[in-house]
Amino acid sequence: MARVTTGTGDEGYTDLLGAVRVPKYHRRPEALGAVDEATSALGLARAHAADAEVNGWIKAMQNDLYVLMAELATPPENYAKVDFKIGAKDVGRLDALSEELKGRVEIGNKFIIPGDTVLGASLDLARSIARRAERQVARLYHEGDVTNPEALRYLNRLSDVLFILARYVDREEAGHESTRAG
């Protein structure tokens, strides 16, 4: 049976992958926490996504973020040993989804106030958390703690895709509601 409580963090330190321990407030666990929050917000969105295609897109993003979390939890001395890393193909998949979604929904040039639908608002929440994660990973990258530029590119693209996806689901759900009301 898996142990949830280990007690190893009771002193305010956490393990990275390998034998490295850092304070829980260290910039690496901060970035990991923001990515974890984005994954959880995507889980909320996925729980509200009735459309199988949308659900699949969200689940794929969550899987990518788990890879990113493992990558971020790997200290530099162990980085060359691991084969789980966000790559150009992952960024390319987001670019392709972005283009597909932009072909389905018009993105205007006005400010959006989230909340038209629960699913759209959940995606906007995930987007804003992904932006915070991006800022934290940018710091790690600029300070040399993270050397994979694709990790930073992925988070940048993710927040863009989530913005477009939120507009898409808001429009789709509004269309279904107006159909039902008629």
N, C-alpha and C positions, 0 to 999 in steps of 0.2 A: 504494500500500500504506500502511495506517495506521501511524503511528509510535506505538509504545508508550512508548518512552523518549525524552523530549524534552530532558532535562537542565535544564529551566527551574526545577525544584524543588530543585535541588542546594544552593541557598543557604537552604533552609528556608521558602520562600515559595510560595504557590499563587495561581493566577488565579481570580478570580470572573468571571462573565459580563460582558464589557466590559473596560476597560483597568485594572481595579482588582486589585492584588495585596495579599495579607494573609499574615501568618505562618501556617504550617500549624497552629499551636496556637491560633489565633484562635477565638473562640467560633462563628463561622460555619462554618468547615471541620469543627469538632468536631461540630456538629449535622448537617452533611452526612454525615459519616462514620458517625454513628449511624443515620441513615436508610438509608445504603448497606448497613450491616450487617444491618438489618432486612430489606431487600430480598434480601440473600444468604441469610439464614436462611429466608425464605419460599421461595427457590429450592430449598433443601434439602428443605423440606416438600413442595413441588410435585413434586420428583423421586421422592418416596415415595408420592404420591397416585395411586392406581390409579383412583379414581372420577373420571370426567370432569367432573362438576358441581363437586366440591371443587377439582379442578385449575383449572377456570375461575375460581372465586372467588379463588383464590390469585393467579393470573396477573393478574386485574383489580387486585388490591391492589398487586402489583408495579408495574404500569403507573402507578397513582396515585402511588406513591412516587417514580417517576422524574420525574413532573411536579413533585412537591414538592421533589425535589433541585434541579431546574432553578430553581424559584422561590426556594429558599434561597440558590442561588448567584448570584442577581441582586442587585447592590448597590442601595441606595435610589435613586440617581440614574438608574438604568436601569429601575426597576421599572414605571413607567407605560408603557414601550415594549413590554413583553412581554404576550403573550396566553395564556401557559401559567400557570395558577394553579389551586390547589385551590379548589373552590367549594362552595356549599351543596348542590348536586346530588350531589357526591361524598360528602359527609357523610350525606346522605339515603340514598344507596345502601347505605352501611354500616349505617345505622339499620334499613333494610328487611331486610337480610341478618340482622342481629341478631335481629329479631322472628321471621323465618322459622326460624332455627336454634333459638331458644327454644321454638318450637312443636314441634320435632322431638326435643329432648333436655331433660330436666329438669336444672336447675342447682340443686344442693343448697346448703346453707349450711355447708359444711365446707371445711377446707383441702384443697387438691389437691397431691399430690406428683407432679410430672411424671415420665413414663417408662413408662406403661402400654403405649404403642405408639411406634414410631419416628416416625411421622407426628405423633402428638399431642405428643410431646416436642419435635419440630422447631417446631411451631406455638407451643408454650410458650416456646421459646427466642426466636422471632421476637417474641412478645408482650413479653417482658422487655426486649428491645432497643428495641422501639417505645416502651416506657415511658421508657427513657433518652432516646431522641430527643425525646419529648414534653417532658421536663424541660429539655432544651437549647433546644428551640424556644420554650418558655415564657419562658426567659431572654431570648432574642432579641426576643420579642414585648413583654415587660415593659420592656425597655430601648429599645424603639422601632426596632430593626433590622429587624423583620418587622412589617408592618402588617395582614396578612391574618388575621383571627381564625379563618377556616375552616381554615387550616393547623394551628393548635393543636387545634381541635375534631376534625379528621380523625384526628390521632394519638391523641387520647383515645378516640375511638370504635373505632379500629383495634385497640387493645390489648384492648378489651372483646370485640370480634368474634372476635379470635384466641383468647381464653380460651374462649368458647362453642364455637367451631369445633373446638378441641382436645378438648373434652369430647365433642362430637358424633362425631368420627372415632375417639376411643378407644372409645366405645360401639359404633359400627358395626363396627370391626375386632374387638372382643371378641366381638360377636354372630356374625361370620363364622367366627371361630376355634372358638367353641363348636359351631357347626353342623358344621364340618369334623370336629371331634373326635368328634361323636356318630355 
